[in-house]
Amino acid sequence: MQLLETHVGSVVDGKLTVEFVGEGGELVSVRMVTDDRSLGGDSAVRRAKEVLVQLTAFGTDGNATTFDPIGADASRASPSDLERDEGQ
């Protein structure tokens, strides 16, 4: 993903979201717990990048967590389940 824009949101309910926008409409969001004083601007972007590096370095156990943002129904799905859903 080629990074085009970075957006730092406002702190809402103790959480701050940083969005990395790429070409073709790709979007990666990192939501972090914070307070109004401890994280903002460049430091928020730096912390979000650290979170992404940690995620990449440690990987996952092969399971992905998916959710329905409309129904807020969280479930565990394997990569093969996700591929099957995309094919429908």
DSSP file with accessible surface (Angstrom, degrees, kcal/mol):
  #  RESIDUE AA STRUCTURE BP1 BP2  ACC     N-H-->O    O-->H-N    N-H-->O    O-->H-N    TCO  KAPPA ALPHA  PHI   PSI    X-CA   Y-CA   Z-CA
    1    1 A M              0   0  116      0, 0.0     2,-0.6     0, 0.0    23,-0.1   0.000 360.0 360.0 360.0 126.2    0.0    0.0    0.0
    2    2 A Q        -     0   0  120     21,-0.1    21,-1.3     1,-0.0     2,-0.3  -0.821 360.0-126.9 -91.1 120.6    1.4    3.4   -1.0
    3    3 A L  E     +A   22   0A  81     -2,-0.6    19,-0.3    19,-0.2     3,-0.1  -0.493  37.6 164.5 -73.2 126.0    0.5    5.9    1.7
    4    4 A L  E     +     0   0A 100     17,-3.3     2,-0.3     1,-0.4    18,-0.2   0.746  63.3   7.1-106.8 -39.4   -1.2    9.0    0.5
    5    5 A E  E     -A   21   0A 101     16,-1.9    16,-2.9     2,-0.0     2,-0.4  -0.982  52.6-153.6-145.4 154.9   -2.7   10.6    3.6
    6    6 A T  E     -A   20   0A  55     -2,-0.3     2,-0.4    14,-0.2    14,-0.2  -1.000  13.9-166.5-131.1 130.9   -2.7   10.2    7.4
    7    7 A H  E     -A   19   0A  79     12,-2.7    12,-2.9    -2,-0.4     2,-0.6  -0.975   7.1-160.8-120.6 131.3   -5.6   11.4    9.6
    8    8 A V  E     -A   18   0A  58     -2,-0.4    10,-0.2    10,-0.2    -2,-0.0  -0.955  18.5-153.9-109.4 120.1   -5.5   11.8   13.3
    9    9 A G        -     0   0   38      8,-3.0     2,-0.2    -2,-0.6     3,-0.0  -0.109  23.0 -89.4 -81.7-177.5   -8.9   11.9   14.9
   10   10 A S        -     0   0   99      1,-0.1     2,-0.4     6,-0.1     7,-0.4  -0.601  46.6 -95.2 -89.0 156.5  -10.1   13.4   18.1
   11   11 A V        +     0   0   38     -2,-0.2     2,-0.4     5,-0.1     5,-0.2  -0.604  47.4 179.9 -73.5 123.3  -10.1   11.6   21.4
   12   12 A V  B >   -B   15   0A  91      3,-2.7     3,-1.6    -2,-0.4    -3,-0.0  -0.993  67.8 -15.3-129.5 123.0  -13.6   10.1   21.9
   13   13 A D  T 3  S-     0   0  150     -2,-0.4    -1,-0.1     1,-0.3     3,-0.1   0.868 129.4 -53.0  52.7  37.6  -14.4    8.1   25.1
   14   14 A G  T 3  S+     0   0   30      1,-0.2    20,-3.1    19,-0.1     2,-0.4   0.633 117.3 109.7  77.5  13.5  -10.7    7.8   25.8
   15   15 A K  E <   -BC  12  33A  94     -3,-1.6    -3,-2.7    18,-0.3     2,-0.4  -0.959  47.6-163.9-126.2 142.9   -9.8    6.4   22.4
   16   16 A L  E     - C   0  32A   3     16,-2.9    16,-3.1    -2,-0.4     2,-0.5  -0.981   8.4-153.3-124.3 134.3   -7.9    8.0   19.5
   17   17 A T  E     - C   0  31A  34     -2,-0.4    -8,-3.0    -7,-0.4     2,-0.5  -0.923   5.7-167.5-112.3 132.4   -8.0    6.7   15.9
   18   18 A V  E     -AC   8  30A   0     12,-2.6    12,-2.6    -2,-0.5     2,-0.4  -0.977  11.2-160.2-113.4 128.5   -5.2    7.2   13.3
   19   19 A E  E     -AC   7  29A  70    -12,-2.9   -12,-2.7    -2,-0.5     2,-0.6  -0.942   8.1-159.4-113.9 132.8   -6.1    6.4    9.7
   20   20 A F  E     -AC   6  28A  11      8,-3.1     8,-2.3    -2,-0.4     2,-0.5  -0.956  14.8-159.7-108.6 118.2   -3.6    5.6    7.0
   21   21 A V  E     -AC   5  27A  31    -16,-2.9   -17,-3.3    -2,-0.6   -16,-1.9  -0.871  11.0-175.3-106.0 129.5   -5.1    6.1    3.6
   22   22 A G  E >   -A    3   0A   2      4,-2.9     3,-1.1    -2,-0.5     4,-0.2  -0.623  36.3 -70.0-115.7 176.0   -3.5    4.5    0.5
   23   23 A E  G >  S+     0   0  102    -21,-1.3     3,-1.1     1,-0.2    -1,-0.2  -0.227 115.9  31.6 -63.5 151.6   -4.1    4.5   -3.2
   24   24 A G  G 3  S-     0   0   87      1,-0.2    -1,-0.2    -3,-0.1    -3,-0.0   0.643 132.5 -71.1  75.8  11.6   -7.2    2.8   -4.5
   25   25 A G  G <  S+     0   0   67     -3,-1.1    -1,-0.2     1,-0.2    -2,-0.2   0.587  82.4 159.9  82.1   9.2   -9.1    3.7   -1.3
   26   26 A E    <   -     0   0   97     -3,-1.1    -4,-2.9    -4,-0.2     2,-0.4  -0.385  17.6-170.8 -64.5 143.7   -7.2    1.3    1.0
   27   27 A L  E     -C   21   0A  90     -6,-0.2     2,-0.5     2,-0.0    -6,-0.2  -0.992  17.5-172.2-143.9 130.6   -7.5    2.3    4.6
   28   28 A V  E     -C   20   0A  56     -8,-2.3    -8,-3.1    -2,-0.4     2,-0.4  -0.995  13.4-165.9-121.7 125.9   -5.8    1.0    7.7
   29   29 A S  E     -C   19   0A  65     -2,-0.5     2,-0.5   -10,-0.2   -10,-0.2  -0.918   8.5-166.8-113.8 140.5   -7.1    2.3   11.1
   30   30 A V  E     -C   18   0A  11    -12,-2.6   -12,-2.6    -2,-0.4     2,-0.5  -0.991   7.1-163.3-124.3 120.3   -5.4    2.0   14.5
   31   31 A R  E     -C   17   0A 179     -2,-0.5     2,-0.4   -14,-0.2   -14,-0.2  -0.917  12.6-176.0-106.5 127.4   -7.5    2.8   17.6
   32   32 A M  E     -C   16   0A  16    -16,-3.1   -16,-2.9    -2,-0.5     2,-0.4  -0.928  27.8-119.3-125.8 146.1   -5.6    3.5   20.8
   33   33 A V  E     +C   15   0A 124     -2,-0.4     2,-0.3   -18,-0.2   -18,-0.3  -0.666  54.7 134.4 -80.3 133.5   -6.6    4.1   24.3
   34   34 A T        -     0   0   17    -20,-3.1     2,-0.3    -2,-0.4     0, 0.0  -0.937  47.1-117.7-159.7 179.1   -5.4    7.6   25.5
   35   35 A D     >  -     0   0   70     -2,-0.3     4,-0.9   -22,-0.0     3,-0.5  -0.807  44.0 -94.3-123.1 172.8   -6.3   10.7   27.3
   36   36 A D  T  4 S+     0   0  129     -2,-0.3   -25,-0.1     1,-0.2    -1,-0.0   0.793 119.9  41.6 -58.6 -29.3   -6.4   14.3   25.9
   37   37 A R  T  4 S+     0   0  220      1,-0.1    -1,-0.2     3,-0.0     3,-0.1   0.747 105.8  58.2 -93.0 -25.0   -2.9   15.1   27.0
   38   38 A S  T  4 S+     0   0   75     -3,-0.5     2,-0.4     1,-0.2    -2,-0.1   0.725 107.3  28.3 -88.2 -19.4   -0.8   12.0   26.3
   39   39 A L     <  +     0   0   29     -4,-0.9     2,-0.3     4,-0.0    -1,-0.2  -0.976  67.0 123.6-147.9 129.1   -1.2   11.5   22.6
   40   40 A G    >>  -     0   0   35     -2,-0.4     3,-1.3    -3,-0.1     4,-0.7  -0.963  58.6  -6.1-173.9 158.1   -1.9   13.8   19.7
   41   41 A G  H 3> S+     0   0   42     -2,-0.3     4,-1.8     1,-0.3     3,-0.4  -0.169 126.2   2.1  55.1-129.2   -0.5   14.9   16.3
   42   42 A D  H 3> S+     0   0  131      1,-0.2     4,-2.5     2,-0.2    -1,-0.3   0.843 132.7  55.9 -61.2 -36.3    2.9   13.4   15.4
   43   43 A S  H <> S+     0   0   42     -3,-1.3     4,-2.4     1,-0.2    -1,-0.2   0.873 106.1  51.7 -67.5 -32.9    3.2   11.4   18.5
   44   44 A A  H  X S+     0   0    0     -4,-0.7     4,-2.5    -3,-0.4    -2,-0.2   0.921 110.9  47.4 -67.3 -42.3   -0.2    9.7   17.7
   45   45 A V  H  X S+     0   0   23     -4,-1.8     4,-2.4     2,-0.2    -2,-0.2   0.935 112.3  49.9 -63.7 -43.6    1.1    8.8   14.2
   46   46 A R  H  X S+     0   0  143     -4,-2.5     4,-2.0     1,-0.2    -2,-0.2   0.933 112.2  47.2 -61.1 -45.0    4.4    7.5   15.7
   47   47 A R  H  X S+     0   0   90     -4,-2.4     4,-2.2     2,-0.2    -1,-0.2   0.910 110.4  52.6 -65.0 -40.4    2.5    5.3   18.2
   48   48 A A  H  X S+     0   0    0     -4,-2.5     4,-2.2     1,-0.2    -1,-0.2   0.916 108.7  50.3 -62.4 -40.4    0.1    4.0   15.6
   49   49 A K  H  X S+     0   0  109     -4,-2.4     4,-2.4     1,-0.2    -1,-0.2   0.894 108.0  53.5 -64.6 -38.2    3.1    3.0   13.4
   50   50 A E  H  X S+     0   0   92     -4,-2.0     4,-2.4     2,-0.2    -2,-0.2   0.908 107.7  51.0 -61.9 -41.3    4.7    1.2   16.5
   51   51 A V  H  X S+     0   0   42     -4,-2.2     4,-2.4     1,-0.2    -2,-0.2   0.931 110.6  48.7 -61.9 -44.1    1.4   -0.8   16.9
   52   52 A L  H  X S+     0   0   50     -4,-2.2     4,-2.5     2,-0.2    -2,-0.2   0.899 110.3  51.1 -64.5 -38.9    1.5   -1.8   13.3
   53   53 A V  H  X S+     0   0   97     -4,-2.4     4,-3.0     2,-0.2     5,-0.2   0.927 110.2  49.4 -64.2 -42.9    5.1   -2.9   13.5
   54   54 A Q  H  X S+     0   0   96     -4,-2.4     4,-2.2     2,-0.2     5,-0.3   0.919 111.0  50.0 -62.2 -41.9    4.4   -5.0   16.6
   55   55 A L  H  X S+     0   0  101     -4,-2.4     4,-1.8     1,-0.2    -2,-0.2   0.929 114.0  45.1 -62.0 -43.6    1.4   -6.6   14.8
   56   56 A T  H  < S+     0   0  116     -4,-2.5    -2,-0.2     1,-0.2    -1,-0.2   0.916 112.9  50.6 -67.3 -42.1    3.6   -7.4   11.8
   57   57 A A  H  < S+     0   0   74     -4,-3.0    -1,-0.2     1,-0.2    -2,-0.2   0.884 120.5  33.1 -65.7 -38.9    6.5   -8.7   13.8
   58   58 A F  H  < S-     0   0  173     -4,-2.2    -1,-0.2    -5,-0.2    -2,-0.2   0.634  92.7-168.6 -96.6 -15.4    4.4  -11.1   15.9
   59   59 A G     <  -     0   0   41     -4,-1.8     2,-0.3    -5,-0.3    -1,-0.1  -0.089  26.2 -76.3  63.3-161.5    1.8  -12.0   13.3
   60   60 A T        -     0   0  106     -4,-0.1     4,-0.1     4,-0.0    -5,-0.0  -0.809  31.0-108.7-129.4 174.6   -1.3  -13.9   14.2
   61   61 A D        -     0   0  116      2,-0.3     3,-0.1    -2,-0.3    -2,-0.1   0.241  70.0 -89.0 -90.2  15.2   -2.2  -17.5   15.0
   62   62 A G  S    S+     0   0   37      1,-0.4     2,-0.4    16,-0.0    -1,-0.0   0.349 100.1 107.3  94.2  -6.9   -4.0  -17.9   11.6
   63   63 A N        -     0   0   68     15,-0.2     2,-0.4    16,-0.1    -1,-0.4  -0.828  53.8-155.4-104.4 145.8   -7.3  -16.8   12.9
   64   64 A A  E     -D   77   0B  31     13,-2.8    13,-2.5    -2,-0.4     2,-0.6  -0.938  12.1-135.2-118.0 142.2   -8.9  -13.4   12.1
   65   65 A T  E     -D   76   0B  90     -2,-0.4     2,-0.3    11,-0.2    11,-0.2  -0.855  29.1-178.6 -95.1 125.4  -11.4  -11.6   14.1
   66   66 A T  E     -D   75   0B  43      9,-1.9     9,-2.1    -2,-0.6     2,-0.3  -0.865   4.4-175.6-120.1 157.7  -14.3  -10.2   12.1
   67   67 A F  E     -D   74   0B 140     -2,-0.3     7,-0.2     7,-0.2     3,-0.1  -0.989  30.1-123.3-149.7 158.2  -17.2   -8.2   13.0
   68   68 A D  E  >> -D   73   0B  79      5,-0.8     4,-3.0    -2,-0.3     5,-0.7  -0.901  20.8-160.1 -99.8 105.8  -20.4   -6.7   11.5
   69   69 A P  T  45S+     0   0   99      0, 0.0    -1,-0.1     0, 0.0     5,-0.0   0.802  90.5  50.6 -63.3 -23.6  -20.2   -3.0   12.2
   70   70 A I  T  45S+     0   0  160      1,-0.2    -2,-0.0    -3,-0.1     0, 0.0   0.950 126.4  23.6 -76.0 -47.9  -23.9   -2.6   11.7
   71   71 A G  T  45S-     0   0   48      2,-0.1    -1,-0.2     0, 0.0     3,-0.1   0.521  95.2-136.8 -94.6  -7.2  -24.9   -5.4   14.1
   72   72 A A  T  <5 +     0   0   80     -4,-3.0     2,-0.8     1,-0.2    -2,-0.0   0.870  46.1 158.9  51.5  40.2  -21.7   -5.3   16.1
   73   73 A D  E   < -D   68   0B 108     -5,-0.7    -5,-0.8     2,-0.0     2,-0.3  -0.822  24.7-160.0 -97.7 104.3  -21.7   -9.1   16.0
   74   74 A A  E     +D   67   0B  72     -2,-0.8     2,-0.3    -7,-0.2    -7,-0.2  -0.629  19.5 159.6 -86.5 142.6  -18.1  -10.3   16.7
   75   75 A S  E     -D   66   0B  59     -9,-2.1    -9,-1.9    -2,-0.3     2,-0.4  -0.979  39.8-109.7-152.5 164.2  -17.0  -13.8   15.7
   76   76 A R  E     +D   65   0B 144     -2,-0.3     2,-0.4   -11,-0.2   -11,-0.2  -0.842  37.4 179.0 -98.0 134.0  -13.8  -15.8   15.0
   77   77 A A  E     -D   64   0B   9    -13,-2.5   -13,-2.8    -2,-0.4    -2,-0.0  -0.993  22.4-132.8-136.2 141.8  -13.2  -16.7   11.4
   78   78 A S     >  -     0   0   29     -2,-0.4     4,-1.9   -15,-0.2     3,-0.5  -0.501  34.2-105.7 -84.9 162.8  -10.4  -18.6    9.8
   79   79 A P  H  > S+     0   0   63      0, 0.0     4,-2.3     0, 0.0     5,-0.2   0.877 122.6  55.7 -56.5 -35.4   -8.8  -17.3    6.6
   80   80 A S  H  > S+     0   0   62      1,-0.2     4,-2.2     2,-0.2     5,-0.2   0.877 104.5  53.2 -67.7 -32.8  -10.6  -20.0    4.6
   81   81 A D  H  > S+     0   0   50     -3,-0.5     4,-2.3     2,-0.2    -1,-0.2   0.920 109.6  48.6 -64.5 -41.6  -13.9  -18.7    6.0
   82   82 A L  H  X S+     0   0   48     -4,-1.9     4,-2.1     2,-0.2    -2,-0.2   0.907 110.6  49.9 -65.6 -41.3  -13.1  -15.2    4.8
   83   83 A E  H  X S+     0   0  133     -4,-2.3     4,-1.4     2,-0.2    -1,-0.2   0.913 110.4  50.9 -63.0 -39.9  -12.1  -16.4    1.3
   84   84 A R  H  X S+     0   0  139     -4,-2.2     4,-0.5     1,-0.2     3,-0.3   0.928 109.9  50.0 -64.5 -41.1  -15.4  -18.3    1.1
   85   85 A D  H >< S+     0   0   91     -4,-2.3     3,-1.0     1,-0.2    -1,-0.2   0.885 107.8  53.5 -64.4 -39.1  -17.3  -15.2    2.1
   86   86 A E  H 3< S+     0   0  159     -4,-2.1    -1,-0.2     1,-0.2    -2,-0.2   0.818 103.1  58.4 -66.5 -28.7  -15.5  -13.1   -0.5
   87   87 A G  H 3<        0   0   71     -4,-1.4    -1,-0.2    -3,-0.3    -2,-0.2   0.616 360.0 360.0 -76.7 -10.8  -16.5  -15.5   -3.3
   88   88 A Q    <<        0   0  183     -3,-1.0    -3,-0.0    -4,-0.5    -4,-0.0  -0.398 360.0 360.0 -82.9 360.0  -20.2  -15.2   -2.7
